[in-house]
Amino acid sequence: MLIHLRFFAILSLTLLITPAYSYDPPPGIPDPVWGTFHPIDAVAPSQPPEWPSAAANNYYYVDNTHSSATDSENTFGYPNKPRVSLPETVFPAGTYVEIHGGPYTPGGQFIFTANGTEAEPVWIRGGDPANKPIIKSETIPKGSYIVVENLKWDSNKNTLGLRSHRGSTLHHLVIRNSEFAGPGTDVG
């Protein structure tokens, strides 16, 4: 009798340490693991130690509603001096883009290239999941290994172009906790 109680206590302890956020795909759906990175369960990188008072390489902070926001001599932005516009550039592996404020209406399309890797994806994310920044133009991501989260697209035109653009390719993109609104449609 004593042996059975010890086994039960060990079994219960094992069950308690199973992560609550663990993702098990439904039957027939492959697990979307990118090497050692799991795009469903992964937590966004921490903000750099330079924030809020200084910029950090490859960490972008965008808030078009902030009184000190500017793109002039402000490549990356940071909480005390954000960028005004969404950066339309080539992002190296591990780049982090945090977006606040909005809405954003970049020239009809928001086009960027991400050179993410399995180990270091590029993150494009709204900083506040409860108050998602609104993008009012078509977004065309190009490149590889991209995590997009906490954003809202609201446009009367196309919202998200998951397609080849001027000879580009796109692979390994995940969109999490985001919203799409408006009558526009797109093909991909």
C-alpha atoms as an extended CHARMM CRD file, in Angstrom:
* protein
*
       188  EXT
         1         1  MET       CA              0.0000000000        0.0000000000        0.0000000000  PROA      1               0.0000000000
         2         2  LEU       CA              2.8010000000        2.4400000000        0.8650000000  PROA      2               0.0000000000
         3         3  ILE       CA              4.5460000000        1.7600000000       -2.4800000000  PROA      3               0.0000000000
         4         4  HSD       CA              1.4030000000        2.6730000000       -4.4360000000  PROA      4               0.0000000000
         5         5  LEU       CA              1.0480000000        6.0180000000       -2.6350000000  PROA      5               0.0000000000
         6         6  ARG       CA              4.6550000000        7.0040000000       -3.4220000000  PROA      6               0.0000000000
         7         7  PHE       CA              4.1410000000        6.1580000000       -7.1040000000  PROA      7               0.0000000000
         8         8  PHE       CA              0.9790000000        8.2800000000       -7.1980000000  PROA      8               0.0000000000
         9         9  ALA       CA              2.8010000000       11.2700000000       -5.6450000000  PROA      9               0.0000000000
        10        10  ILE       CA              5.6290000000       11.0540000000       -8.2150000000  PROA      10              0.0000000000
        11        11  LEU       CA              3.1670000000       10.7080000000      -11.0900000000  PROA      11              0.0000000000
        12        12  SER       CA              1.2140000000       13.7650000000       -9.9180000000  PROA      12              0.0000000000
        13        13  LEU       CA              4.3730000000       15.8560000000       -9.6810000000  PROA      13              0.0000000000
        14        14  THR       CA              5.3320000000       14.9240000000      -13.2340000000  PROA      14              0.0000000000
        15        15  LEU       CA              1.9480000000       16.0350000000      -14.5450000000  PROA      15              0.0000000000
        16        16  LEU       CA              2.1330000000       19.3850000000      -12.7430000000  PROA      16              0.0000000000
        17        17  ILE       CA              5.3270000000       20.5190000000      -14.4760000000  PROA      17              0.0000000000
        18        18  THR       CA              3.9560000000       20.0960000000      -18.0010000000  PROA      18              0.0000000000
        19        19  PRO       CA              3.8140000000       23.5940000000      -19.5940000000  PROA      19              0.0000000000
        20        20  ALA       CA              0.3040000000       25.0210000000      -19.8880000000  PROA      20              0.0000000000
        21        21  TYR       CA              1.0960000000       26.6700000000      -23.2510000000  PROA      21              0.0000000000
        22        22  SER       CA              2.3380000000       23.5240000000      -24.9550000000  PROA      22              0.0000000000
        23        23  TYR       CA              0.9220000000       23.1090000000      -28.4710000000  PROA      23              0.0000000000
        24        24  ASP       CA             -0.1380000000       19.7210000000      -29.7930000000  PROA      24              0.0000000000
        25        25  PRO       CA             -1.2530000000       19.9120000000      -33.4260000000  PROA      25              0.0000000000
        26        26  PRO       CA             -4.4780000000       18.1440000000      -34.4210000000  PROA      26              0.0000000000
        27        27  PRO       CA             -4.1670000000       14.7610000000      -36.1600000000  PROA      27              0.0000000000
        28        28  GLY       CA             -2.9430000000       15.1760000000      -39.7300000000  PROA      28              0.0000000000
        29        29  ILE       CA             -1.4570000000       18.6580000000      -39.1470000000  PROA      29              0.0000000000
        30        30  PRO       CA              2.3510000000       18.7050000000      -38.9520000000  PROA      30              0.0000000000
        31        31  ASP       CA              4.0710000000       20.3540000000      -35.9980000000  PROA      31              0.0000000000
        32        32  PRO       CA              5.3860000000       23.7340000000      -37.2490000000  PROA      32              0.0000000000
        33        33  VAL       CA              8.7690000000       23.5620000000      -35.4980000000  PROA      33              0.0000000000
        34        34  TRP       CA             11.5990000000       25.5790000000      -37.1150000000  PROA      34              0.0000000000
        35        35  GLY       CA             14.6670000000       23.6460000000      -35.9750000000  PROA      35              0.0000000000
        36        36  THR       CA             14.7680000000       24.2560000000      -32.2150000000  PROA      36              0.0000000000
        37        37  PHE       CA             12.4130000000       27.2800000000      -32.4260000000  PROA      37              0.0000000000
        38        38  HSD       CA              8.6880000000       26.6500000000      -31.9850000000  PROA      38              0.0000000000
        39        39  PRO       CA              6.7310000000       29.5450000000      -33.5850000000  PROA      39              0.0000000000
        40        40  ILE       CA              3.4930000000       28.7840000000      -31.7200000000  PROA      40              0.0000000000
        41        41  ASP       CA              4.9240000000       28.6320000000      -28.1830000000  PROA      41              0.0000000000
        42        42  ALA       CA              7.8980000000       31.0160000000      -28.5030000000  PROA      42              0.0000000000
        43        43  VAL       CA              7.9840000000       34.1070000000      -26.3250000000  PROA      43              0.0000000000
        44        44  ALA       CA              9.0950000000       37.3960000000      -27.8890000000  PROA      44              0.0000000000
        45        45  PRO       CA             12.6130000000       38.5720000000      -27.0810000000  PROA      45              0.0000000000
        46        46  SER       CA             13.1070000000       40.8920000000      -24.1170000000  PROA      46              0.0000000000
        47        47  GLN       CA             13.4880000000       44.5870000000      -24.7520000000  PROA      47              0.0000000000
        48        48  PRO       CA             17.1400000000       45.6490000000      -24.9370000000  PROA      48              0.0000000000
        49        49  PRO       CA             18.7970000000       47.1270000000      -21.8230000000  PROA      49              0.0000000000
        50        50  GLU       CA             19.4090000000       50.4220000000      -23.6820000000  PROA      50              0.0000000000
        51        51  TRP       CA             15.6480000000       51.1430000000      -23.7340000000  PROA      51              0.0000000000
        52        52  PRO       CA             13.9110000000       53.4220000000      -22.8620000000  PROA      52              0.0000000000
        53        53  SER       CA             16.6520000000       56.0620000000      -23.1420000000  PROA      53              0.0000000000
        54        54  ALA       CA             18.8210000000       54.9350000000      -26.0900000000  PROA      54              0.0000000000
        55        55  ALA       CA             18.6610000000       53.0360000000      -29.3670000000  PROA      55              0.0000000000
        56        56  ALA       CA             19.9340000000       49.4800000000      -29.8180000000  PROA      56              0.0000000000
        57        57  ASN       CA             21.0940000000       47.9670000000      -33.1090000000  PROA      57              0.0000000000
        58        58  ASN       CA             18.3870000000       45.9440000000      -34.8690000000  PROA      58              0.0000000000
        59        59  TYR       CA             15.7620000000       46.7970000000      -32.2200000000  PROA      59              0.0000000000
        60        60  TYR       CA             13.1880000000       49.1560000000      -33.7320000000  PROA      60              0.0000000000
        61        61  TYR       CA             10.6400000000       51.1210000000      -31.7120000000  PROA      61              0.0000000000
        62        62  VAL       CA              7.8320000000       52.8280000000      -33.6430000000  PROA      62              0.0000000000
        63        63  ASP       CA              5.1160000000       55.0990000000      -32.2200000000  PROA      63              0.0000000000
        64        64  ASN       CA              3.6410000000       57.7290000000      -34.5320000000  PROA      64              0.0000000000
        65        65  THR       CA              1.6070000000       59.2450000000      -31.6640000000  PROA      65              0.0000000000
        66        66  HSD       CA              4.5880000000       60.0580000000      -29.4160000000  PROA      66              0.0000000000
        67        67  SER       CA              5.4750000000       63.7730000000      -29.2040000000  PROA      67              0.0000000000
        68        68  SER       CA              9.2190000000       63.0680000000      -29.7020000000  PROA      68              0.0000000000
        69        69  ALA       CA              8.7810000000       60.6630000000      -32.6210000000  PROA      69              0.0000000000
        70        70  THR       CA             10.9830000000       61.2960000000      -35.6650000000  PROA      70              0.0000000000
        71        71  ASP       CA             12.6480000000       59.3950000000      -38.4930000000  PROA      71              0.0000000000
        72        72  SER       CA             15.3540000000       62.0620000000      -38.8940000000  PROA      72              0.0000000000
        73        73  GLU       CA             18.7040000000       60.6330000000      -37.7530000000  PROA      73              0.0000000000
        74        74  ASN       CA             16.7450000000       57.9560000000      -35.8860000000  PROA      74              0.0000000000
        75        75  THR       CA             17.2360000000       54.6400000000      -37.6760000000  PROA      75              0.0000000000
        76        76  PHE       CA             15.9880000000       52.3680000000      -34.8970000000  PROA      76              0.0000000000
        77        77  GLY       CA             14.0190000000       54.5030000000      -32.4620000000  PROA      77              0.0000000000
        78        78  TYR       CA             13.4990000000       53.7620000000      -28.7780000000  PROA      78              0.0000000000
        79        79  PRO       CA             10.7000000000       54.4170000000      -26.2550000000  PROA      79              0.0000000000
        80        80  ASN       CA             11.7960000000       57.9840000000      -25.4040000000  PROA      80              0.0000000000
        81        81  LYS       CA             12.3870000000       58.8670000000      -29.0990000000  PROA      81              0.0000000000
        82        82  PRO       CA             10.4510000000       56.5010000000      -31.3810000000  PROA      82              0.0000000000
        83        83  ARG       CA             10.3740000000       56.3290000000      -35.1410000000  PROA      83              0.0000000000
        84        84  VAL       CA              7.3160000000       57.8750000000      -36.8200000000  PROA      84              0.0000000000
        85        85  SER       CA              7.0630000000       55.3850000000      -39.6810000000  PROA      85              0.0000000000
        86        86  LEU       CA              7.2840000000       51.6470000000      -40.1120000000  PROA      86              0.0000000000
        87        87  PRO       CA             10.7790000000       50.6960000000      -41.2880000000  PROA      87              0.0000000000
        88        88  GLU       CA             10.6850000000       49.4000000000      -44.8680000000  PROA      88              0.0000000000
        89        89  THR       CA             14.0910000000       47.7940000000      -45.0840000000  PROA      89              0.0000000000
        90        90  VAL       CA             15.9950000000       44.5080000000      -45.0070000000  PROA      90              0.0000000000
        91        91  PHE       CA             16.0480000000       43.1250000000      -41.4780000000  PROA      91              0.0000000000
        92        92  PRO       CA             18.9560000000       40.8590000000      -40.4770000000  PROA      92              0.0000000000
        93        93  ALA       CA             18.3830000000       37.7160000000      -38.4070000000  PROA      93              0.0000000000
        94        94  GLY       CA             17.1980000000       38.4350000000      -34.8720000000  PROA      94              0.0000000000
        95        95  THR       CA             15.7430000000       41.8940000000      -35.6160000000  PROA      95              0.0000000000
        96        96  TYR       CA             12.9400000000       43.0340000000      -33.3040000000  PROA      96              0.0000000000
        97        97  VAL       CA             10.3670000000       45.6660000000      -34.3490000000  PROA      97              0.0000000000
        98        98  GLU       CA              7.9240000000       46.9160000000      -31.6960000000  PROA      98              0.0000000000
        99        99  ILE       CA              5.0030000000       49.0300000000      -32.9360000000  PROA      99              0.0000000000
       100       100  HSD       CA              2.7470000000       51.3250000000      -30.8650000000  PROA      100             0.0000000000
       101       101  GLY       CA              0.2660000000       54.0700000000      -31.7280000000  PROA      101             0.0000000000
       102       102  GLY       CA             -1.2230000000       54.1220000000      -35.2020000000  PROA      102             0.0000000000
       103       103  PRO       CA             -2.9120000000       53.9790000000      -37.5000000000  PROA      103             0.0000000000
       104       104  TYR       CA             -0.1340000000       53.5160000000      -40.0390000000  PROA      104             0.0000000000
       105       105  THR       CA             -0.7350000000       54.1960000000      -43.7320000000  PROA      105             0.0000000000
       106       106  PRO       CA              2.6370000000       53.7610000000      -45.4530000000  PROA      106             0.0000000000
       107       107  GLY       CA              2.4220000000       54.7290000000      -49.1520000000  PROA      107             0.0000000000
       108       108  GLY       CA             -0.2120000000       52.1520000000      -50.0490000000  PROA      108             0.0000000000
       109       109  GLN       CA              2.0050000000       49.1940000000      -49.1180000000  PROA      109             0.0000000000
       110       110  PHE       CA              4.2750000000       48.2710000000      -46.2180000000  PROA      110             0.0000000000
       111       111  ILE       CA              7.0310000000       46.1300000000      -47.7630000000  PROA      111             0.0000000000
       112       112  PHE       CA              9.9370000000       44.6300000000      -45.8340000000  PROA      112             0.0000000000
       113       113  THR       CA             12.4310000000       41.8020000000      -46.2260000000  PROA      113             0.0000000000
       114       114  ALA       CA             13.3620000000       39.5970000000      -43.2770000000  PROA      114             0.0000000000
       115       115  ASN       CA             16.5330000000       37.5330000000      -43.3320000000  PROA      115             0.0000000000
       116       116  GLY       CA             15.5620000000       35.5300000000      -40.2700000000  PROA      116             0.0000000000
       117       117  THR       CA             16.8980000000       32.0750000000      -39.4950000000  PROA      117             0.0000000000
       118       118  GLU       CA             15.5390000000       29.0660000000      -37.6000000000  PROA      118             0.0000000000
       119       119  ALA       CA             17.4900000000       30.1310000000      -34.5190000000  PROA      119             0.0000000000
       120       120  GLU       CA             16.9840000000       33.9030000000      -34.9380000000  PROA      120             0.0000000000
       121       121  PRO       CA             13.6670000000       34.8440000000      -36.5400000000  PROA      121             0.0000000000
       122       122  VAL       CA             12.6660000000       38.4460000000      -37.2340000000  PROA      122             0.0000000000
       123       123  TRP       CA              9.9180000000       39.7380000000      -34.9100000000  PROA      123             0.0000000000
       124       124  ILE       CA              7.3710000000       42.3530000000      -36.0880000000  PROA      124             0.0000000000
       125       125  ARG       CA              4.9400000000       42.9750000000      -33.2480000000  PROA      125             0.0000000000
       126       126  GLY       CA              2.5320000000       45.3170000000      -31.5830000000  PROA      126             0.0000000000
       127       127  GLY       CA              3.8080000000       46.2310000000      -28.1410000000  PROA      127             0.0000000000
       128       128  ASP       CA              0.4110000000       45.9440000000      -26.4410000000  PROA      128             0.0000000000
       129       129  PRO       CA             -1.7100000000       42.8660000000      -27.2750000000  PROA      129             0.0000000000
       130       130  ALA       CA             -4.8030000000       44.5510000000      -25.7810000000  PROA      130             0.0000000000
       131       131  ASN       CA             -4.3860000000       47.6950000000      -27.9160000000  PROA      131             0.0000000000
       132       132  LYS       CA             -3.1310000000       46.4570000000      -31.2740000000  PROA      132             0.0000000000
       133       133  PRO       CA             -1.6600000000       49.0960000000      -33.6200000000  PROA      133             0.0000000000
       134       134  ILE       CA             -3.6730000000       49.4270000000      -36.8440000000  PROA      134             0.0000000000
       135       135  ILE       CA             -2.0430000000       49.1500000000      -40.2550000000  PROA      135             0.0000000000
       136       136  LYS       CA             -4.2120000000       50.5930000000      -43.0270000000  PROA      136             0.0000000000
       137       137  SER       CA             -2.2860000000       49.3930000000      -46.0590000000  PROA      137             0.0000000000
       138       138  GLU       CA             -1.2540000000       46.1320000000      -47.6630000000  PROA      138             0.0000000000
       139       139  THR       CA              1.6850000000       44.5140000000      -45.8980000000  PROA      139             0.0000000000
       140       140  ILE       CA              4.0300000000       42.4700000000      -48.0880000000  PROA      140             0.0000000000
       141       141  PRO       CA              6.5600000000       40.4460000000      -46.0860000000  PROA      141             0.0000000000
       142       142  LYS       CA              9.4640000000       38.9570000000      -48.0220000000  PROA      142             0.0000000000
       143       143  GLY       CA             12.2170000000       36.6300000000      -46.8750000000  PROA      143             0.0000000000
       144       144  SER       CA             12.2800000000       33.9710000000      -44.2000000000  PROA      144             0.0000000000
       145       145  TYR       CA             11.5580000000       33.0800000000      -40.5780000000  PROA      145             0.0000000000
       146       146  ILE       CA              9.2340000000       35.8870000000      -39.4870000000  PROA      146             0.0000000000
       147       147  VAL       CA              6.9850000000       36.1140000000      -36.4100000000  PROA      147             0.0000000000
       148       148  VAL       CA              4.2040000000       38.7240000000      -36.6840000000  PROA      148             0.0000000000
       149       149  GLU       CA              1.9500000000       39.2900000000      -33.6810000000  PROA      149             0.0000000000
       150       150  ASN       CA             -0.3860000000       41.7170000000      -31.9100000000  PROA      150             0.0000000000
       151       151  LEU       CA             -1.2560000000       43.7850000000      -35.0050000000  PROA      151             0.0000000000
       152       152  LYS       CA             -4.5330000000       44.7460000000      -36.6650000000  PROA      152             0.0000000000
       153       153  TRP       CA             -5.0030000000       45.3300000000      -40.3870000000  PROA      153             0.0000000000
       154       154  ASP       CA             -8.0130000000       47.4430000000      -41.3140000000  PROA      154             0.0000000000
       155       155  SER       CA             -8.1670000000       48.4730000000      -44.9310000000  PROA      155             0.0000000000
       156       156  ASN       CA            -10.6830000000       48.8140000000      -47.7290000000  PROA      156             0.0000000000
       157       157  LYS       CA             -8.0200000000       47.2800000000      -49.9650000000  PROA      157             0.0000000000
       158       158  ASN       CA             -5.7200000000       44.2770000000      -49.6340000000  PROA      158             0.0000000000
       159       159  THR       CA             -4.4280000000       43.6750000000      -46.1180000000  PROA      159             0.0000000000
       160       160  LEU       CA             -1.6670000000       41.0830000000      -46.3030000000  PROA      160             0.0000000000
       161       161  GLY       CA              0.1410000000       39.9470000000      -49.4470000000  PROA      161             0.0000000000
       162       162  LEU       CA              1.6490000000       36.4960000000      -48.8750000000  PROA      162             0.0000000000
       163       163  ARG       CA              3.0610000000       36.1720000000      -52.3620000000  PROA      163             0.0000000000
       164       164  SER       CA              6.0880000000       36.6340000000      -54.5410000000  PROA      164             0.0000000000
       165       165  HSD       CA              6.8900000000       40.3150000000      -54.9810000000  PROA      165             0.0000000000
       166       166  ARG       CA              9.3340000000       41.3900000000      -57.7010000000  PROA      166             0.0000000000
       167       167  GLY       CA             11.0210000000       37.9970000000      -57.7160000000  PROA      167             0.0000000000
       168       168  SER       CA             11.1270000000       37.6230000000      -53.9390000000  PROA      168             0.0000000000
       169       169  THR       CA             10.2650000000       34.5310000000      -51.9490000000  PROA      169             0.0000000000
       170       170  LEU       CA              8.6030000000       34.0490000000      -48.5890000000  PROA      170             0.0000000000
       171       171  HSD       CA              8.8730000000       31.0620000000      -46.2780000000  PROA      171             0.0000000000
       172       172  HSD       CA              8.4010000000       30.3050000000      -42.5890000000  PROA      172             0.0000000000
       173       173  LEU       CA              6.0250000000       33.0830000000      -41.5090000000  PROA      173             0.0000000000
       174       174  VAL       CA              3.7030000000       32.8350000000      -38.5160000000  PROA      174             0.0000000000
       175       175  ILE       CA              0.9680000000       35.3500000000      -37.6450000000  PROA      175             0.0000000000
       176       176  ARG       CA             -0.2320000000       35.2220000000      -34.0350000000  PROA      176             0.0000000000
       177       177  ASN       CA             -2.8520000000       37.1300000000      -32.0330000000  PROA      177             0.0000000000
       178       178  SER       CA             -3.6250000000       39.5130000000      -34.9120000000  PROA      178             0.0000000000
       179       179  GLU       CA             -6.8160000000       40.7950000000      -36.5380000000  PROA      179             0.0000000000
       180       180  PHE       CA             -7.9590000000       41.5210000000      -40.0970000000  PROA      180             0.0000000000
       181       181  ALA       CA            -10.8980000000       43.8330000000      -40.8710000000  PROA      181             0.0000000000
       182       182  GLY       CA            -12.4530000000       45.5410000000      -43.8660000000  PROA      182             0.0000000000
       183       183  PRO       CA            -13.8890000000       44.3990000000      -47.1910000000  PROA      183             0.0000000000
       184       184  GLY       CA            -10.5100000000       43.9560000000      -48.9060000000  PROA      184             0.0000000000
       185       185  THR       CA             -9.2050000000       40.5770000000      -49.9890000000  PROA      185             0.0000000000
       186       186  ASP       CA             -5.8730000000       39.3550000000      -51.2380000000  PROA      186             0.0000000000
       187       187  VAL       CA             -4.3870000000       36.3480000000      -52.8890000000  PROA      187             0.0000000000
       188       188  GLY       CA             -1.3100000000       34.5210000000      -51.7880000000  PROA      188             0.0000000000
